[in-house]
Amino acid sequence: GPPDQPEAQTKEELWSAASSAETAGRHDVARGLFGEYIERFPGDPLVPWAHFNVAASWYAQERWDEALQACYALIVDHPQADATIYAWYYGGVSALQLGWCDGARSYLDYVASEDAGAPKDWRASAGEYIAAIEREPERWCW
């Protein structure tokens, strides 16, 4: 697990340590530190982003089940947070990697809709995944 952090560590120091671990590819350490951030500072506005970073680290490791679960939890627990739209996208791609096309389609359809508020390039990418599902369902859907 992650190294024990001093209790006196500030929010900024803890966030920096977690981000540095993620950048260095030390995903397990980063998840532990972001988890500690969530526990120690539950009301902080960056908590949804900490949850997203946990999901993104699972995604980076291609651990699709864990990524999908983390994305779903973020969507449910913080539906209005800015980070949530990215959880919809990563959740959709994770579901697709698992061969769960109905779920992937639901997630990605939401991201692709203009009403969801995703950046244009993320909407376009979601649309490309949807088109890929439609073109080759036998490749993606199990």
Buried (B, 14 or more C-beta within 10 A) or exposed (E): EBEEBEEEBEEEEBBEBBBEBBEEEBBEBBBBBBBBBBEEBEEBEBBBBBBBBBBBBBBBBEBBEBBBBBBBBBBEEBEEBEBBBBBBBBBBBBBBBBEBBEBBBBBBBBBBEEEBEBEEEBBEBBBEBBEBBEEEEEEBBE
